[in-house]
Each structure stands twice: as structure tokens, then as C-alpha cells.
């Protein structure tokens, strides 16, 4: 009995010397930020009248979606009711780009990757967005895009197919056909020139025909060579 009475007296003395908790309220704009008191996670804001032990703490407000984190030193006295109100600035915006077909390269001055693309660390501002198609069968896209702070900009584009018969392609076809026609003509006229030259040995009337065939042979070679050179130049550029 004496031992039990001694424990009771000790408990009363300890309770008499114990400090009351501090009461903490945290409100943020925007709401939904993670609230950390030291290494203890209190929950998402707003936090209303949370009882905590008195002491000195680091209060941190964290947002994973906005990629921001703010902190301040906080001293909570015994029995104190502390209200913390914070407006947290947003540092980054987000960009989502999808294309049909996928695999297009996206750049805003520097390459960001290929579609489907997601970037959550974009500094707010205006950008010149370039979408380069995955192959030459599609046309690229260039446009101005504004990324506001704390917001997500979504861009979906169906890339337009290029016509197989572009001006460049038609010119190459014509030059290729001209080269073939010119060299074929030169071969035909060369055969005629040889034939007429042989007959001219016995019949002078064929001599002029041989010279004419030789002239057309030269024209065919020049025409074919010019077209072949033009074909190569167009292909290079």
C-alpha cells in the first residue's frame, strides 16, 4: 500500500510539472500542400488545431505537382495557439504533347524528346514549339505556345501527310526521264551514224546523213548529261 501511494504521489508531481501542448493551425494557398513539422508529416493543408509538443521546428510546405517547397523556422511555446498562413508561389508549368503518328521530335529551342511527351519542369513563358515528324511522309508543325505557371498545356496534333508528288519530286522525275531519253537518243543516233558512215564509203549521198546523225548524237549526250547533272543537284538540295 505504501508503495502504491508513493507511485501515485510521483505521478501527480510529474503531471504537475508537464508542459501543455502547443496548438498549430496551417492554412495555405493553394490548399493540398504537404505539411511537415521537422521530420513528422502532419498531413495535407489545411491543418486545423493540431496538438504538438512545444519546441523549435522547421516547418516545410511541399507540392509534388507544382515542384515547389518552402520552409521557415517555427518556435512553439507551451500552451500557445499558432496560426501559419502561407501563399506558395508556383515555379514551373507543364507541357504535354501527343501526335498521330507518335515518335515526333519536340523542341522549344532545345530538344525535349519525342511524343508522347510530358515535361513538368518548364519555366512559365512563351515558346516557339516545333514538332518534327518521325519520317518524311509527314509535315512538321511550328506554333507559338504559352505555358502559364502552375498549369498544364496539352497539345494534340494529327500530322498531315506530305504529297508524294511535290515540286521537287516532279522535277527529279522529269530530269531523270530527260537523262534516259537523251542517252537513248545518243545511242540510236550513234548506231545511225555508224551505219551511214559505212554506206558513205560506197555512196556519197549518205555522208550528209552520217554527219547529221553525229550531230544529233552529240545533242543527245549533252541533253542526257545536263539532265543527269540537274538530277544530282536537286537530290543534293
C-alpha positions in Angstrom: 0.0 0.0 0.0 2.8 2.4 0.9 4.5 1.6 -2.5 1.3 2.3 -4.4 0.8 5.6 -2.6 4.4 6.6 -3.4 3.8 5.9 -7.2 0.6 8.0 -7.1 2.5 10.9 -5.5 5.2 10.6 -8.1 2.7 10.6 -11.0 1.0 13.7 -9.6 4.3 15.5 -9.3 5.3 14.6 -12.9 1.9 15.7 -14.3 2.1 18.9 -12.3 5.5 19.7 -14.0 4.5 18.6 -17.5 4.1 21.4 -20.1 0.9 21.7 -22.1 1.0 21.1 -25.9 1.1 23.9 -28.4 -1.8 24.1 -30.9 -0.8 24.5 -34.6 -3.0 25.6 -37.5 -1.6 25.8 -41.0 -3.5 27.3 -44.0 -2.0 27.5 -47.5 -2.9 29.0 -50.8 -3.3 26.8 -52.8 -4.6 24.1 -50.5 -3.4 20.5 -50.6 0.3 21.1 -49.8 2.2 18.5 -47.7 2.9 19.9 -44.2 6.0 18.7 -42.4 7.0 19.7 -38.9 10.6 18.7 -38.6 10.6 15.1 -39.8 7.0 14.5 -39.0 4.3 14.6 -41.7 1.2 16.3 -40.4 -1.0 15.8 -43.5 -2.1 18.0 -46.4 -3.1 21.6 -45.8 -5.2 23.0 -44.3 -4.2 21.6 -40.9 -6.5 22.7 -38.1 -5.6 22.9 -34.4 -3.0 20.1 -34.3 -1.6 19.4 -30.8 2.2 19.3 -30.9 4.9 19.3 -28.3 6.5 22.7 -27.6 9.8 23.4 -29.2 11.7 24.8 -32.2 10.9 23.2 -35.6 11.4 23.6 -39.3 8.0 23.9 -41.0 8.1 22.8 -44.6 5.3 23.1 -47.3 5.8 20.8 -50.2 4.0 20.3 -53.5 5.0 17.4 -55.8 2.8 18.5 -58.7 4.0 22.1 -58.7 7.6 21.2 -57.8 7.8 23.8 -55.0 9.0 23.7 -51.5 9.1 26.4 -48.9 10.3 26.3 -45.3 10.5 28.5 -42.2 11.7 28.2 -38.6 8.9 27.9 -36.1 9.1 28.2 -32.3 6.1 26.8 -30.5 5.6 27.7 -26.8 3.7 25.6 -24.3 0.0 26.3 -24.5 0.4 28.6 -27.5 -2.1 28.6 -30.4 -0.1 29.3 -33.5 -1.7 30.0 -36.9 0.5 29.9 -40.0 -0.9 31.2 -43.3 1.2 30.9 -46.5 0.8 31.6 -50.2 3.1 29.4 -52.1 4.4 30.6 -55.5 4.4 28.3 -58.4 7.8 27.9 -60.2 7.0 25.7 -63.2 4.4 24.8 -65.8 3.7 21.5 -67.5 3.6 20.6 -71.2 2.0 17.5 -72.7 2.4 16.8 -76.5 0.8 13.9 -78.3 1.0 13.3 -82.1 -0.5 10.9 -84.5 1.7 9.1 -85.5 3.8 9.1 -82.3 7.6 9.4 -82.3 7.8 13.0 -83.5 10.6 15.1 -82.0 9.5 18.1 -79.9 11.7 21.1 -79.3 11.3 24.6 -77.8 14.7 25.9 -78.8 16.3 22.7 -77.5 15.1 19.2 -78.0 12.7 17.9 -75.3 12.3 14.3 -76.6 9.7 12.5 -78.7 6.0 12.1 -78.5 4.1 11.2 -76.4 6.0 13.8 -74.3 5.5 15.1 -70.8 7.5 17.8 -69.2 6.6 19.1 -65.7 9.7 21.4 -65.2 9.1 24.1 -67.9 9.7 27.7 -66.9 6.5 29.7 -67.5 6.6 31.8 -70.6 6.0 31.9 -74.4 7.8 29.3 -76.6 8.2 28.5 -80.3 7.2 24.9 -80.4 8.5 22.7 -83.2 7.2 19.2 -83.9 9.4 17.4 -86.4 7.7 14.3 -87.9 9.2 10.8 -87.5 9.7 10.5 -91.3 9.4 12.5 -94.5 5.9 11.2 -95.2 4.5 13.8 -92.8 4.7 17.6 -92.5 6.2 19.3 -89.4 4.3 21.7 -87.2 5.6 25.1 -85.8 3.5 27.2 -83.5 3.6 29.6 -80.5 2.6 28.2 -77.2 2.3 30.0 -73.8 2.9 28.0 -70.6 1.3 29.6 -67.6 2.8 29.0 -64.1 1.2 26.0 -62.3 -0.9 24.9 -65.3 -0.6 22.1 -67.8 -0.8 22.9 -71.5 -1.9 19.9 -73.7 -1.2 19.8 -77.4 -2.6 17.1 -79.6 -1.8 17.1 -83.3 -2.5 14.8 -86.2 0.4 15.3 -88.6 -0.5 16.0 -92.2 0.8 13.6 -94.8 3.0 15.1 -97.5 2.1 14.6 -101.1 4.5 12.1 -102.9 4.4 14.4 -105.9 6.0 17.5 -104.6 7.5 20.1 -106.9 11.0 18.7 -106.1 9.9 15.1 -106.8 8.3 16.1 -110.1 11.4 18.0 -111.2 13.5 14.9 -110.4 11.2 12.7 -112.3 11.4 15.0 -115.4 15.2 15.3 -115.2 15.6 11.5 -114.8 13.4 10.9 -117.8 15.3 13.6 -119.7 18.6 11.9 -118.9 17.3 8.5 -120.0 15.8 10.0 -123.2 19.0 11.9 -124.0 21.3 9.0 -123.7 18.9 6.7 -125.5 18.7 9.2 -128.3 22.5 9.4 -128.4 22.8 5.6 -128.7 20.3 5.5 -131.5 22.0 8.3 -133.4 25.4 6.7 -132.8 24.1 3.5 -134.5 22.7 5.6 -137.3 26.0 7.5 -137.7 28.0 4.3 -137.9 25.6 2.8 -140.4 25.6 5.9 -142.6 29.3 6.3 -142.4 29.8 2.7 -143.6 27.4 3.3 -146.5 29.0 6.6 -147.3 32.1 4.7 -148.3 30.3 3.5 -151.4 27.6 6.1 -151.8 28.5 9.8 -151.1 24.8 10.7 -150.6 25.0 9.0 -147.1 27.8 11.3 -146.0 25.5 14.2 -145.0 23.2 11.8 -143.2 26.2 10.4 -141.3 27.2 14.0 -140.2 23.6 14.8 -139.2 23.4 11.6 -137.1 26.7 12.5 -135.5 25.3 16.0 -134.6 22.1 14.6 -133.1 24.3 12.0 -131.2 26.2 14.9 -129.6 23.0 16.7 -128.8 21.6 13.6 -127.1 24.8 13.2 -125.0 24.7 16.9 -123.9 21.0 16.7 -123.1 21.3 13.5 -121.1 24.4 14.8 -119.3 22.7 18.1 -118.4 19.6 16.2 -117.1 21.7 13.8 -115.1 23.6 16.7 -113.5 20.4 18.5 -112.7 19.0 15.4 -111.1 22.0 15.1 -108.8 21.9 18.8 -107.9 18.2 18.6 -107.0 18.8 15.4 -105.0 21.6 17.1 -103.0 19.4 20.1 -102.0 
